[in-house]
Amino acid sequence: MLGSAQQPRISEQMAKSAVYRIARYSGLQPDFIVRENPGIPTAIAFIKGHKRWIEYNPAVIAGIMDSAHTDWSAVSILAHEIAHHLLGHTLEPGKRHPGDELACDLYSGFILNAMGATLEESLAAMRVAGHKLDTLRHPSKEARLEAIRQGWMDRDRITRGEDIAAVSPPEDLHWSISFEGDPNTYYVNAANEVIWFNELAQPIVLGGLATSTQKAYQYTIAWNTEVLEVDGHGSIWNQSAHGMMTRVGKMTSLTPPRGAPGSRPW
């Protein structure tokens, strides 16, 4: 990591240039306002005054670049923030969900491949800065690395002339899961894994489903650091910091769940 007295290597002009190149590789004319902000953790995308902004912490990104040993790490971070704009996530400020983050990671891997980065260069920033265990709103490091990898491989298949749109979703899904305020849908497969699908129906594992040990509940969802309980009506509950159980979502049967814990449909 760079010391605080050392000048960061990524200037505002360099960041603007990187954002311009990312947008152009997407086939778009860039209209982003790019600014330094040493008061934020890494980088952020938001809308202000009807303009699309991207702010980044130059010292933090410089540290990631040093630890990752590649300048592509900065490009991948900026690409992730651009994706939040392109996918419409910044239209609802403050609402970030695992599927949103993974979709942006997928875009980052795809666009870095298009720009000439290797797979390892595309993964470098997440290997350094990703968190091993996260929460309902932010998926684990391994899930995010997998999303970047899938995005990179999608672009690789395109360059080989393969039709990536031909991928079909699996048929072994037993449950769908939705969370309040989260536009994404998650699923439970035959292996009792909680998964999210990218737009090519490729699964990324986020957690697991098991029979609950609590008498008031039927199932337990292990979601990274969170433990959620599911009652007999499919309502998903989470324990607040004050010990109160709060309804946070719904789990719905898709097929007779012969392979799911408990084997009894609702």
C-alpha positions in Angstrom: 0.0 0.0 0.0 1.1 3.5 -0.6 1.9 5.7 2.3 -0.2 8.8 2.9 2.7 11.1 2.1 3.2 9.5 -1.4 1.3 10.9 -4.3 -1.3 8.5 -5.7 -0.5 7.2 -9.2 -4.0 7.6 -10.6 -4.8 11.3 -11.3 -8.3 12.6 -12.1 -7.2 12.9 -15.8 -6.1 9.3 -15.8 -9.4 8.2 -14.3 -11.3 10.2 -16.8 -9.3 8.6 -19.6 -10.0 5.1 -18.3 -13.7 5.8 -18.0 -13.8 7.2 -21.5 -12.1 4.0 -22.9 -14.4 1.7 -20.9 -17.5 3.5 -22.3 -16.1 3.5 -25.9 -15.5 -0.3 -25.7 -19.1 -0.6 -24.7 -20.1 1.3 -27.9 -21.2 4.4 -26.0 -20.3 8.0 -26.0 -19.3 8.7 -22.4 -21.2 11.3 -20.4 -19.9 10.6 -16.9 -18.5 13.2 -14.5 -15.4 11.8 -12.9 -14.0 13.3 -9.6 -11.6 12.4 -6.9 -13.0 12.0 -3.4 -10.6 11.0 -0.6 -13.5 10.7 1.8 -15.1 7.5 0.3 -13.9 3.9 0.8 -13.1 3.1 -2.8 -15.4 4.3 -5.6 -19.1 5.2 -6.0 -21.6 5.8 -8.8 -24.5 8.3 -8.3 -26.7 10.8 -10.0 -26.6 14.5 -9.1 -28.2 17.3 -11.0 -29.4 14.9 -13.6 -25.8 14.0 -14.4 -24.1 10.6 -13.9 -21.2 10.9 -11.5 -18.3 8.5 -10.6 -16.1 9.4 -7.6 -13.1 7.5 -6.5 -10.6 7.6 -3.7 -7.2 8.0 -5.4 -5.1 6.8 -2.5 -7.1 3.7 -1.9 -7.2 2.7 -5.6 -3.4 3.4 -5.8 -3.0 1.0 -2.8 -5.0 -1.7 -4.6 -3.0 -1.2 -7.7 0.2 -1.6 -5.7 -1.0 -4.8 -4.0 -2.5 -6.3 -7.2 0.7 -5.4 -9.2 -1.4 -4.2 -12.2 -3.0 -1.0 -13.4 -5.9 -3.1 -14.7 -7.2 -3.2 -11.1 -8.1 0.5 -11.3 -9.8 0.0 -14.6 -11.9 -2.9 -13.2 -13.1 -0.8 -10.3 -14.1 2.0 -12.6 -15.8 -0.4 -15.0 -17.9 -1.8 -12.0 -19.1 1.7 -11.2 -20.0 2.4 -14.8 -22.1 -0.7 -14.9 -24.1 0.6 -11.9 -25.1 3.5 -14.1 -25.7 1.5 -17.3 -27.8 -1.1 -15.4 -29.9 1.6 -13.8 -28.9 0.9 -10.2 -28.2 4.5 -9.5 -31.8 5.4 -10.1 -32.6 4.1 -6.6 -29.8 5.4 -4.4 -29.0 3.5 -1.3 -30.4 0.2 -2.6 -27.7 -2.2 -3.4 -28.3 -6.0 -3.6 -26.2 -9.1 -4.3 -27.5 -9.5 -7.8 -26.8 -5.9 -8.7 -23.2 -6.2 -7.5 -22.6 -9.5 -9.3 -24.1 -8.0 -12.6 -21.6 -5.2 -12.3 -18.8 -7.6 -11.7 -19.9 -9.6 -14.7 -19.7 -6.5 -16.9 -16.3 -5.6 -15.4 -14.9 -9.0 -16.5 -16.5 -8.8 -19.9 -15.3 -5.3 -20.7 -11.7 -5.8 -19.4 -11.4 -8.8 -21.7 -12.5 -6.6 -24.6 -9.9 -4.0 -23.6 -7.1 -6.6 -23.6 -6.7 -7.6 -20.0 -5.9 -11.2 -19.1 -8.2 -13.2 -16.8 -5.8 -12.8 -13.9 -5.5 -9.0 -14.5 -9.3 -8.8 -14.5 -9.5 -10.6 -11.2 -6.7 -8.8 -9.5 -8.6 -5.9 -7.8 -11.2 -8.3 -6.3 -8.5 -10.7 -5.1 -7.0 -7.8 -3.1 -10.0 -5.8 -2.0 -12.9 -8.3 -1.9 -14.3 -9.4 1.5 -14.4 -13.1 2.2 -17.8 -13.0 3.9 -20.4 -10.3 3.4 -24.1 -9.7 3.9 -27.4 -9.8 2.1 -26.5 -6.7 0.2 -22.9 -7.6 -0.8 -22.0 -11.1 -1.9 -18.8 -12.9 -0.9 -15.4 -12.5 -2.5 -15.6 -15.9 -4.1 -19.0 -15.2 -5.7 -17.8 -11.9 -7.1 -14.6 -13.4 -8.5 -16.8 -16.0 -10.2 -19.0 -13.3 -11.7 -15.9 -11.5 -13.1 -14.6 -14.8 -14.4 -17.8 -15.6 -16.1 -18.0 -12.1 -17.7 -14.4 -12.5 -19.0 -15.2 -16.0 -20.4 -18.4 -14.8 -22.1 -16.3 -12.2 -24.0 -13.8 -14.9 -24.8 -16.5 -17.2 -26.3 -17.8 -14.3 -28.4 -14.3 -13.8 -29.9 -14.2 -17.5 -30.8 -17.6 -17.1 -32.6 -19.7 -19.0 -30.0 -23.3 -18.1 -29.5 -23.4 -17.3 -25.8 -27.2 -16.6 -26.0 -27.8 -20.3 -26.5 -27.2 -21.1 -22.8 -30.4 -22.4 -21.1 -31.3 -22.2 -17.4 -31.2 -25.5 -15.4 -34.4 -27.3 -14.6 -33.5 -28.4 -11.1 -34.8 -25.3 -9.3 -37.1 -26.0 -6.4 -37.6 -22.6 -4.8 -37.5 -18.9 -5.7 -36.4 -16.3 -3.2 -37.2 -12.6 -3.2 -36.2 -10.0 -0.7 -38.1 -6.8 0.1 -36.6 -3.9 -1.9 -34.4 -6.2 -4.0 -35.3 -6.4 -7.7 -33.3 -9.6 -8.1 -34.7 -13.1 -7.8 -32.6 -15.9 -6.2 -33.2 -19.7 -6.3 -32.6 -22.9 -4.5 -31.5 -25.8 -6.6 -31.6 -29.6 -6.1 -28.4 -29.4 -4.1 -30.0 -27.0 -1.7 -27.7 -24.2 -2.8 -29.0 -20.6 -2.9 -27.9 -19.2 -6.2 -28.2 -16.1 -8.4 -28.1 -16.3 -12.2 -26.4 -13.9 -14.6 -28.3 -12.9 -17.8 -26.9 -16.1 -19.5 -28.4 -18.3 -16.8 -25.1 -19.2 -15.3 -25.4 -19.8 -11.5 -23.3 -18.3 -8.8 -23.7 -19.8 -5.3 -24.5 -17.3 -2.5 -25.7 -19.6 0.3 -27.5 -22.8 1.3 -30.9 -24.2 2.5 -31.3 -26.6 5.4 -34.0 -27.8 7.8 -34.4 -25.4 10.6 -33.6 -26.4 14.2 -36.1 -23.8 15.5 -39.6 -25.1 16.2 -41.3 -21.9 14.8 -39.6 -22.2 11.4 -39.4 -24.8 8.7 -36.1 -23.9 6.9 -32.9 -22.0 7.5 -31.1 -20.1 4.8 -27.4 -19.6 5.4 -26.5 -16.5 3.4 -22.8 -15.7 3.9 -22.7 -14.1 7.4 -26.5 -14.0 7.7 -28.7 -16.8 9.1 -32.4 -16.4 7.9 -35.4 -18.4 9.1 -38.3 -19.5 6.8 -41.7 -20.2 8.3 -44.4 -22.5 7.1 -45.9 -19.8 4.9 -42.7 -19.1 3.1 -41.9 -15.8 4.8 -38.2 -15.2 5.4 -37.2 -13.7 8.8 -34.0 -12.1 10.0 -33.0 -11.2 13.6 -32.4 -7.5 14.1 -29.6 -6.1 16.3 -32.2 -5.8 19.1 -33.2 -9.4 18.9 -36.5 -8.9 17.1 -37.4 -11.1 14.1 -38.2 -9.0 11.0 -39.8 -10.2 7.8 -37.3 -9.6 5.0 -38.5 -11.7 2.1 -40.4 -14.7 0.6 -39.5 -18.2 -0.5 -41.9 -19.8 -3.0 -42.1 -23.4 -4.2 -41.5 -23.8 -7.9 -42.0 -27.6 -8.1 -42.8 -30.3 -5.7 -39.5 -30.1 -3.7 -38.6 -33.8 -3.5 -34.9 -33.1 -3.0 -35.4 -30.2 -0.6 -35.1 -30.5 3.2 -38.3 -31.7 4.8 -39.8 -32.7 1.4 -43.1 -31.0 2.1 -44.6 -28.5 -0.4 -46.5 -25.4 0.7 
